[in-house]
Amino acid sequence: QVRLVESGGGLVQPGGSLRLSCTASGSIFTISAMGWYRQAPGEQRELVALINIGRSMVYADSVKGRFTIFRDNVKNTVYLQMNSLKPEDTAVYYCYLRQNVNYWGQGTQVTVSS
């Protein structure tokens, strides 16, 4: 079993920055991908950013140029640096890990508001 613990969410003004982190623990063998999804009220969960085992990265078009995903393999931790935040980035952000099956964190709230 794999456990994902997220941190770093909160309230920020438009144009501000936040960094999310997610650390995996438990039965870690070969992680094929880690990343972040988000879900706004009344919306479906959507991909924000993903980093694959070969370190290739995928970003949602809406966050390209503003968000950066990076990973510390020694710590089994993935980070999401979010800059130039907009009100439409407000959502619950979920950490995601794929290791044969999909694992999800409990979610962390990000609110962008003045």
Phi, psi and chi 1 to 4 in degrees:
 res  aa     phi    psi   chi1   chi2   chi3   chi4
   1 GLN       -  145.8 -170.6   68.5  -53.9      -
   2 VAL  -118.4  136.7  173.5      -      -      -
   3 ARG  -115.8  135.7 -178.0  171.9 -179.9 -123.4
   4 LEU  -117.7  127.5  -58.7  174.6      -      -
   5 VAL  -120.9  121.2  176.7      -      -      -
   6 GLU  -103.1  156.1  -59.2  140.5  -28.8      -
   7 SER  -156.5  164.0   63.2      -      -      -
   8 GLY   109.1   -5.1      -      -      -      -
   9 GLY   -72.7  174.0      -      -      -      -
  10 GLY   158.9 -165.2      -      -      -      -
  11 LEU  -102.7  131.8  172.3   64.6      -      -
  12 VAL  -143.0  150.4   63.7      -      -      -
  13 GLN   -78.9  155.0  -68.6 -173.4  -18.3      -
  14 PRO   -54.1  137.0  -27.6   35.6      -      -
  15 GLY    90.4   -9.8      -      -      -      -
  16 GLY   -82.3 -175.8      -      -      -      -
  17 SER  -131.2  152.1  -61.7      -      -      -
  18 LEU  -144.5  153.6  -78.6  175.2      -      -
  19 ARG  -124.5  123.2  177.6  178.4  -70.1 -173.9
  20 LEU   -95.6  146.9  -54.5 -178.3      -      -
  21 SER  -133.6  153.0   64.9      -      -      -
  22 CYS  -145.4  122.3  171.2      -      -      -
  23 THR  -112.7  131.0  -61.6      -      -      -
  24 ALA   -97.7  141.0      -      -      -      -
  25 SER  -142.1  168.5   62.1      -      -      -
  26 GLY   104.0 -140.1      -      -      -      -
  27 SER   -83.2   77.7  -59.4      -      -      -
  28 ILE   -94.5  123.6  -54.8  -65.6      -      -
  29 PHE  -120.9  -83.9  -60.0  105.1      -      -
  30 THR  -126.9  105.3  -57.6      -      -      -
  31 ILE   -80.7  122.3  -60.9  171.4      -      -
  32 SER   -88.7  -23.0   56.9      -      -      -
  33 ALA  -163.6  147.4      -      -      -      -
  34 MET  -137.3  151.5  -73.6 -173.1   79.0      -
  35 GLY   179.7 -159.8      -      -      -      -
  36 TRP  -135.8  137.0  -63.6   89.7      -      -
  37 TYR  -119.5  165.5  -75.8   69.5      -      -
  38 ARG  -143.1  156.6   67.9 -174.0 -179.9 -172.2
  39 GLN  -141.0  117.3 -172.4  166.7   17.8      -
  40 ALA   -90.0  158.8      -      -      -      -
  41 PRO   -55.8  129.8  -26.5   35.0      -      -
  42 GLY    76.8    4.0      -      -      -      -
  43 GLU  -115.8  164.7  -58.0  -71.1  -25.8      -
  44 GLN   -82.5  156.7  -69.3 -167.6  -14.9      -
  45 ARG   -67.1  136.0 -168.6  172.9  -64.0 -171.0
  46 GLU  -131.4  152.4   63.3  173.5    2.5      -
  47 LEU   -69.4  136.0  172.9   69.3      -      -
  48 VAL  -104.6  -56.4  177.1      -      -      -
  49 ALA  -158.2  147.1      -      -      -      -
  50 LEU  -141.8  141.6 -165.2   69.3      -      -
  51 ILE  -124.3  124.9 -176.0  164.8      -      -
  52 ASN   -92.5  172.5  -66.1  -56.0      -      -
  53 ILE   -59.2  -31.4 -172.3  171.5      -      -
  54 GLY   -84.4    9.1      -      -      -      -
  55 ARG    70.1   11.7  -65.0 -165.2  175.3  -89.7
  56 SER   -72.2  147.8   63.7      -      -      -
  57 MET  -123.5  147.3  -70.2  167.9  -78.9      -
  58 VAL  -126.0  134.2  177.1      -      -      -
  59 TYR  -126.2  146.5  -69.4   95.5      -      -
  60 ALA   -66.6  144.5      -      -      -      -
  61 ASP   -56.5  -34.8  -72.5  -17.5      -      -
  62 SER   -68.2  -15.8   60.0      -      -      -
  63 VAL  -116.2   -5.4  -52.8      -      -      -
  64 LYS   -57.3  134.3  -75.8 -179.5 -179.1  176.1
  65 GLY    86.4  -11.9      -      -      -      -
  66 ARG  -116.2  -35.8  -59.5 -172.3  -62.0  121.5
  67 PHE  -108.0  146.7  -69.0   11.3      -      -
  68 THR  -133.5  129.9  -57.4      -      -      -
  69 ILE  -104.9  138.3 -172.7  170.5      -      -
  70 PHE  -150.2  161.6   55.5  101.2      -      -
  71 ARG  -136.4  142.4 -178.8  174.4  156.9 -175.6
  72 ASP  -111.0  103.0 -176.5  -29.0      -      -
  73 ASN   -67.1  -30.7  -70.8  -26.9      -      -
  74 VAL   -66.4  -39.7  173.4      -      -      -
  75 LYS   -92.4   -0.4  -64.1 -179.2  179.4  179.3
  76 ASN    51.1   44.1  -71.9  -35.6      -      -
  77 THR  -123.5  138.8  -61.4      -      -      -
  78 VAL  -118.5  141.5   65.0      -      -      -
  79 TYR  -120.1  152.2  -57.1   89.8      -      -
  80 LEU  -130.4  107.4 -175.3   67.7      -      -
  81 GLN   -87.2  119.3  178.1   65.4   42.3      -
  82 MET  -114.9  115.4  -55.6 -174.9  -67.8      -
  83 ASN  -115.5  164.0  -62.0  -31.7      -      -
  84 SER    49.2   48.6  -58.3      -      -      -
  85 LEU   -65.6  146.0  -78.4  160.6      -      -
  86 LYS  -121.1  157.3  -55.6  174.9 -179.3  179.6
  87 PRO   -55.5  -33.1  -29.6   36.6      -      -
  88 GLU   -72.1   -5.8   50.3  -96.3   43.6      -
  89 ASP   -82.4   -6.7  -65.5  -42.8      -      -
  90 THR   -61.7  125.5  -64.6      -      -      -
  91 ALA  -178.2  171.2      -      -      -      -
  92 VAL   -89.2  126.2  177.1      -      -      -
  93 TYR  -100.9  129.3  -76.3   69.1      -      -
  94 TYR  -114.3  132.2  -65.2   92.4      -      -
  95 CYS   -77.6  145.2 -179.1      -      -      -
  96 TYR  -133.1  140.6  165.6   80.0      -      -
  97 LEU  -140.5  135.8 -178.9  150.3      -      -
  98 ARG  -117.2  121.8 -176.0  171.6   67.6 -123.1
  99 GLN  -145.5   84.0  177.6  176.6  -91.5      -
 100 ASN    69.1  -47.9  -63.5  -39.2      -      -
 101 VAL  -121.7  170.4  -62.0      -      -      -
 102 ASN   -93.7  137.9  -63.0  -32.1      -      -
 103 TYR  -123.4  147.9  -64.5   92.2      -      -
 104 TRP  -129.9  144.9  -64.0   93.8      -      -
 105 GLY   -80.3  178.9      -      -      -      -
 106 GLN   -82.0  -14.4   77.7  -77.1    1.5      -
 107 GLY    97.6  145.8      -      -      -      -
 108 THR  -135.1  134.2 -175.6      -      -      -
 109 GLN   -80.1  131.8  177.1   69.7   45.7      -
 110 VAL  -119.6  121.7  171.6      -      -      -
 111 THR  -122.0  124.0  -58.0      -      -      -
 112 VAL  -112.2  109.2 -175.6      -      -      -
 113 SER  -157.8  148.4  174.9      -      -      -
 114 SER   -94.2      -   55.5      -      -      -
